[in-house]
Amino acid sequence: MAGYTCDKCGMSIGTMTCGQCNKELVHDTLTKEDGSSVHISTCPEGHGKVKSPMCCGQDMACSV
């Protein structure tokens, strides 16, 4: 998985894994009903998804 990095301060987060299958989460984007998008991390086995990390009051970026 590509790591997440804060564009403001440079803090970064490495690998995140699913608690059920231990596979690395993959970066994805969720489009909300209002048309806006949210960065998420998704289990490749379909166990769920979580919102991407935040730092300095904003979503951290992920280069994929």
Secondary structure, DSSP 4 states (H G I P E B T S, - for coil): -PPEE-TTT--EE---B-TTT-PBPEEEEEE-TTS-EEEEEE-TTSS-EEEPPEETTEEPEE--
